[in-house]
Amino acid sequence: MANRPVLVVRARVHPDHLDDFRAWYRRVHLPHVLAIPGIVGYRGLRFSAAGEAETPNVLSIFLFADESVVQKALGSAEAQQAREDWATWAEHVRELSIQIYAALDARATLRHVN
């Protein structure tokens, strides 16, 4: 299944709090997200705290099992817990972006356009 949907989380955490954020993320938040039914993988990138002021310094990619689990996963109690986790860091996080990417069948799209 090469074209599994992914959830991409980008954030800019205040550099003074980035080390504490990363420790919390690994210890608390990541286990909550990985407990969401349908999430089957994770990759995270580490950026320097001194990076550009406009760019994220947190980037996580979560892999869904397949398209059929996305809605159920997002509506789960585990997903709600993961969303609530961020409240702890709200004052130190800027430009939080959460996006889902999935393969698109162009034939189905063209049928709707024509």
N, C-alpha and C positions, 0 to 999 in steps of 0.2 A: 504494500500500500504506500506508494511513493507520494501520493498527493493527499495526505492527511491534512485536515484543518489544523491551524496553529493559532494560538493566542499570544500576542506580542504585547509586552508591558514595557513602556519607556517612562523614565522619570528623571527629574533633576532634583537630587537631594542636596540641601545646603552642605557645602564642603566641610564645615565644622562638625557636622553630625554624620558624615558618610561612614566612618568606621563603625560607629554604634549601630547605624542603620543596617549595614551589611551583616553584622553579628546577629541582630534581631531577625533579619530576613532569613538567614540560614537556620536559626534555632527555632523560630516561631512561625513565620509566614510560609516558608517553603513547604514544611510538612502539611500545613493546612491546604495549600493549593494542590499538592500531590495526592491528598486524600479525596479530592473531587472525583466522583465517579466519571470515568471516561477520559481523564487526563492520564496519559501513559508515558510521558517523557518530559524532560526539562533540559534546557541549555541556558546558561547565563554568561554574559560577557562582563568583564571588569574594566572600568574606565578610571582614569586618574581623577583624583579630587580636584586637581588644578586645571581640568579641561576647560574648553570654551564655555563661557557663561550661557550660551544659547543651546548647548547640546546636552543630551541626556548623559548621566553618569551611572545609570542603572538600565540594563536591558536584559529582559528575560523572555525566553520563548518556551511555551508549553505546547506539547503535542497532544491532540485528541486522538482517540482510537480510530474514529471515522466520523463522517458527517452526521450520522444518525444519533450520536450521543451529545452533540453540541448544546442543543436547547435544554435537554435534561440536566446536563452538567452545570450550565449557567443558572438553572433554577434550583439547584440542590442546596440543602442546608450547609454543606461544606463550602460551597461557593459564597454563600451569604457570610459565613464566618471569615473567609479570606477577604471579602470586601470590607468587613468591619475592622479587620486588622489595620488597615491603612489609617484609620482615625487617629491612632497613636502618633502617627508621623505627619499629620496634615499640615501643621505649621512649619515643617521643615522641607516639605516636598513642593516642588513647582513643576508645572508642565507635565502632569501625569497623563499618560495616553495609554489606553487599552484598546487593542484592535484584534479582530479575528480575520484571518485569511483562509480562504478555501478555494479549491479548484473550481473553475467555472466551465461548464460545458457550453461552448459557443453555439452549438446547434440549437440548444434550448433557448438561448437568448435571441438568436436570429428569428426563431419562430414567433416570438412575442413582438419583435420589431416589425416584421413583414405583415 
